[in-house]
């Protein structure tokens, strides 16, 4: 096996900083061919984290000893000729609301800063089984409930493209560490856009699988419409990671998977007969016209490979209300686990003046202000959700895919007050993403360009079970408008 040793040279590049930008699938190929040492790969990742992460604060904690121990075991397995999994030896980051056995898992909250799970969540369990190595836990807002990745455990996670700007949330850390080349893959969670929003603002690929495709058991806090999905710089990497984490598990009765799908093998299909519906917005709030123009321009590239694009008229109303009411009150009305506003331990601390400082101001305020919605309101909003799902289904009778901007704006500047909302409103922040969550369909954010030096994301949407269609279109866009050649300046050698 080729070792980079102390030279910092990789098998097919100038050094560890170049190696950091190779996609995960290629790194696995090199390790299987014994042209790259898992130990050297891990040392390079840890060195980059040590050098770059202080500038963006993407990790809440890193576990170098555990990661290096597992990298040595991965190297031994290669030398023995063992069967190797599809993620063998890869450093992978995990959002801090997902359980990781033996690694502190806080959900971004001081209330859980001493919680060390004895079990992995199902996705992490499957990643480890496929040979992946958890290198650390990524930054997020407390209980995934704020538009900035900031909490009381560490200062705010900042955007690798310009550290004056936010990453978005709640998977902001997972997006930032991938964008900065610290790891090739990360896991995010998405309850209203929380994977796709940071993917858009940080310039990476982020996939929200449709409901039930990836089991959700094993996490801090409950979010009604939340799913678990890959965040990567490469669409094939996302397909490979989805292949690993998708599929039913009895610990999550809602998980069903999509039988018989091999996401990575099915990636490079012809899109010549694909029908696409383009939407500037979903009807209530309008996006920045410059963002719309960039995302629409990327969509129009697909006409060059034979896809047809139309602009249907569609209006979806009360999306934020659906998300807020059905997320916070499902426990009272449907017996689901409680959201953070009803978690007994959180409510107790929020109402205790002596302990309230343990919660971020936005959580304490939300818990203390929360009043359960009436049966009438909950039923009304449930009907509105069903109507939205029917409208969306009608669109999918005409189109294979829908496309829109992922975010109405590029990443805004982070206000000096860490608890201030940098967006005009939370409704605006989720205006293009929450429909996917409340209806349970599949969607991804694909990097498609830059505006004033900051990334723009294109949202690709398919019916439930349509992850492969989303991945195929995203892969085609990746080829037509490559984004992997552009890297944040701070992630370059000798910059930080």
N, C-alpha and C positions, 0 to 999 in steps of 0.2 A: 504494500500500500504506500502510495506517495504521501509523504508528510511535508507540510510546509515548514515544520520546525521553527526556527527562529527567524527565517528569512522573510516571512510574511507573504510568500509567493503562492499563488494558487495554480492548479493544473492548466487552466485555459485563460488566465488573466494576469494582470500586472501585480495583484496583491489582494489582501483581505478586503480592502474597501471595494475593489471590483467584484470580488467573490460575493460580497453582500448583496449585490444587485441581481445575481442569477436567480431564476425562479426555483422554487422548491423542487419541482419535478426533475430539473436538470441537476441540482445538487445530489438528489438521490441516485440518479444515474451514475454520477461521478463516484459516489461512495460505493455503489455496487460493483463498479469496475475497478475498485481499489486505487483510484486515481486521486481520491480525496479522503482525508482522515476525518471521521466524525469528531474526534477530539480537537483537531485543528479548526474545524468549522465552528465548534462551540466556543473555543477560545477567541476566535475572531468576532463572533457575535457578542460575547461578554465584553470584549475590549471596546467594541463600538458602543455598546450600551453605557459603559463607564465614561466614554468620551462624549457621547452625544446627548444622553438622556438628561443630564443636568440642565441643558438648555431648553428642553421641551417638557420634561417631567411626565413622560408617558407611562412609566411604571410606578405602581405603588410599592412593589417589592420585587426584588430579583433573588433567585435562589441559585447562585453560582456553584456552590458545592454539590447540591443535588444534581444540577444540570451536567456538570463535568463528570460526576460519577456515572450517570446514565450514558453519557457520550462514550466513556471508556467501555462500558458494557456493550454499546452499539458497535464499537470498533472490534471488540473481541468476537462478537457474533459474525461479523463480516469475515474475519480471519479464520474462523472455524468452518465457514461455508454454510452457516445456518440459513434457513428460509427467512427472507427479509420482507417486512411490511412496506406498504406504499409511502409511508412517511419516515422511513428508517433514518434515524440520526438527525432529523430536522429540529432546530430550535423553534418553538412555537409559543406565542404569548396567549394568555387567557384572561378575559375580563374578570374583574374581581368580585362579581356576584355569582360566579360559577364555582361550585365546590371543587377543590383540589386536595386530595388526601395528603396530609402532612404539610400543607402550605396554608398559611393564614388566608382566610377568605372573609372579607369585611362587607361587601356590598357598598363600599365607600363610606361606611358609618363607624364612628368611634364606639358605638354600642356593641359592635362585633369585632373589635380590633384584637381580641384574644381568641377568636373562634378558629380552631384548626380542625377541619372536617376529617373524619375517619374514612370517608368514602369520596371517590371522585364523582362528579356528575357524569351522566351517561356519555356525553360528548367527549369529555376528557378521558374517561375510561377507554373509549374506542380509539382515541388518538394515541394513548400510550400503547394499546394493543397493536396498533399499526406501526409502532416504532418511533412515534413522535416524542419529543422531549419538552416538557414544560419548563421554560426558562424564567418566567415571572408572571405576575398578575398586574393587569393594566388599570390605569386611572379611570375614574368614573365619578359622576355626582352621587351623593348619598341616595341610595335606593333607586338610582336611575331616574330621578325625578326633577331634573333641572336642565336648561339648555346649554350649560357650560360644564365641562369636566373639572369641577372644583369641589373640594370637601374639606373636612377638618384634619385629614390625615396627611395631606401634602398640598403644597401650593398648586395653583391651576395648571393643568396640562395645556400647552400652547402649540400653535400650528407650526409644523416644520417649515412651511413655505415662507412664513413671516411670523415671528414669535410675538409680534404686537397683536396678533389676531387669535381668535378662539378656534378650537377644533370642532366645535359642536359636541353633542352628547346624545345618548349617554355612553356610547362606546368610543369616546374621544381618544382615550389612551390606546385602544386597540388599533384605531386608524392611524394615529400619529407614529407609533413604533414601526408599523409596516411602511408608511410613507417615507420615514427616515432611514430605511434599510437596516434596521436593527434585527429584525426577524423577517422571514419570507411570508409567514402566515400568522394570523391571530383569529381568535374567536370573539365575536361580538354578540350582543343580544339586542332585540329590536321590538319595542312595545308600541311605538308610534312613529318610528323612523330612526331609531337609535343606532342601527348599523349603517343604514343608507345615508343619513345626514352627515356623520363624520367622514364616511367614505367620499362623499361629494366634496366636503370642505377641505379634506386632506389629500385629495387626488389619488384615491385607491379604489379598488373594486370591492363592493360590499353586497352580499346576497342575503335577502330575507326569504327563506323557504316558506312555502304555503303551510298552513296550519297542520300539525301532526307529522310532517315529514321528518323532523329531527326531534327526538324525545326531549322533554324539558325538565325531567326530574333532576334535582340536586342543585339548588340555587338559594341564595339569600334573597328573601323577599319574593312576593308574587305579583306579577303583572299580567293582567287578563289576556291581552292579545300579543304577548311577547313570544318571539321565536329566537332560535340560536342559529347563527350562520357564519360563514367564512368572510374574512377580510384579507385581501391579498393584493399584490401588484400585478398578478397574472391570472387570466381567466382559467387557464388549465389548472393552475394551483387550486383555485376555488372549487373546480369540478372534482379534483382529486380529494380535497378535504371533505366535500359533501358526500362523496362515495363512502368515506370512512364513517361519518357521523350520522348519516340518514338510516332510517329503518326502525321498525317498531321495537318496543321494549315493554314488558308487562309493568314495570315501575311507573310508566306513564300511560295509563289506559287510553289517553287521547291520541297517542302516536299510532300512525298507520303506515307511514312510508309510502313509497310508490314502487310497487313490485316490478322487478325485471328491468330497472333502469340502470345503465352504467353511464354515469354522467361524463366521465373523462373520455371513454371510447366513442361516445356519440357526439362529441363536441363539434367536429368539423363538417357539418352537413350543409347542403346547398340551401340557400335562402331565397331562391329565385321565385318561388310561389308564395312567399310570405306576404300576408296582408297586414299593414300597420296603420293604426289610427294615431295621429299626432294631436296632442292636447297641450296648449300653452299653459293652461291651468285647469283646475277642477271646478271653476265657476264662481267661487266666493271671493278669493283674494288673488290679485294679479302679481306675477313675478316681474322682476327687473327686466325690461325689454332687451338689454344686452345679454343677460343670461339666457333668455328665451332664444335669441338669435343664434347663439353658439350651440345650444343643445339641438335646436331644430336643424341647423346646418350639418351637425354630425348625423342626425337621423336621415337626412336626404342623401347621404353617401350610400345608404343601402339601396337606393334606386339603381345605383351602378352595378349591383349584383343581381338585379331583377326583382327586388321587392317592390310592391306598390304601396304608396303612402297617400292617405286621405286625412282630411281634417274634420272629424265629426263634431256635431254640437252636443255637448254633454255638460250638465250642471249637477253637482253634488253639494247639498247644503247640510249645515249643522255637523260637520265632521269633527270639529274639536269637542263639541258637546257630546257626541256619541262616545268619543274616546274617554273623556273625563267621567261622564256619568257611569258608563258601563264598566270602566276599570275600577273606580273607587267604590262602587256599590254592589258589585256582583256578589260579594260575600254575604251581604244582608239579604239579597233577593234570590240568589241561586245556590248559596252554600259553598261557593268556591273558597279557597284559602283567602285570608284577608290581605288587602293591599296595605301599603305602609301607613295609611291614615287610620287603619283599624287594627294594626298589629298591637296586641296588648302591651308589650314591652316598650314600644315606641310611644303609644298614647300615655303610658304612665310617666315616662321621662318628660314628654312635652308639657305635661300638666304639673310638673314639679319644679318650682322656681329654683330650687337648689341644684337641680341636675339638668335643667334645660340647655345649659351651655354645651352639653355633650352632643346636641343635635345642631346641624346647620340651620341658620335662620329660616331658610325657605321650607325645610321640613317641619320645624317646630310651629311655624305660622300655619302651614297647611293642615297639620293635625289639629291644632287648636281651633281653626276656623271651620273644620269640616262638620257638616250637618248631613246626615243620611238623606238621600233622595227618596221621595215618596213612591209608593207602588205605582201611582198614576204616571209620575214622571218617568220612572224606569220603564214602564210598559210602552209609553209613548216613544221614548228614545230607542227602545228595542225594535219597535215597528219602523222607525226611520232607518235604522240600520238594515233591516230586511229590504226596505225599498231601495236603499243604496246598492245592496248586493244584487237586486234584480236589474237595476239600471246597468250595473257593470256587466252582468251576464248577457244582457242584450247587446252591449258593445262587442263582447267576445263571440257573439254569433256572427258578427260581420268581420271581425279582425282576429288574427292570430296573436297579435301583440299590440299593446298600447305603449306609447312613449311620451314622456314629458320631461321638463327639467326635474331634477331631484330636489333642489332647493331653490327658493325664489331669489336668493341673493348668494354672493360669495361670502366667505367667512368675514364677519364684522370684527372691528377692533375690540379687544377685551376691555371693558370699562375698568376704571381703577377700583371701584367697589366690587369685590369678588362675588357679591350676592345680587348684583344688578343684572337684569336680562339684557343682553346685547342686541336682541331682536326687537322689532316694534311691538310684537306680542307673541305669546306662545301659540296662539291660533295661526299666526303667519308662519312661524317656525315649522309647524307640522302640516301646513296647508297642502303640500303635495305628497306627503308620505302616509298620513294616518288612514286614508281610504284603504290602503293595502292591508293594514292591520285589522281594521274592523270587519273587513269582508273575507279575510283569510286566504288571499291569493298570493302569488309569487311575484317578487320584484327584486331588481338589483339596481345599484348605482354604478355607472360606468364612467370613468374619466373621459371627458370629451373636448377639453380645451382649457384656456386660461383667460381670465379677465383681470386686468390690472395686476398681473403676476400671481393671481390666486386661482386655484382649480375650480372648474365647473363640472358638475356631474349630470349625466343623462340617465333618467329613470326608465328601465325596461320592465314591462309588466305583462304577466301571462295569467291565465286562469289557474285555479288550484291544481296542483300536480304538474304545472308547466315549467318546472325548474330547468329542464333540459332545453326547452325553447328559449328561455331567457339566456341561458349560458351560450347557446349557439349564436344568438344575435349579438351578444356581448363579445364573443370571440371574434366574430366577423368585424365588428366595430374596432376592436383592438388591432386587427390587421390593417384596416383601412385608415385609421387615425392612431398610430402607435403613440402611447404616452410614456412607455418605459424608458425612453431616452432622456427624459427630463427628470431631474432630481433636485430636491431642495438644496440650496447652497450650503446650509449648515451641516448637511450630511456628507459633504465632500471632504477629502483628506485635508488635514491641517487647517480647517476653518475654525473648529472649536477645540 
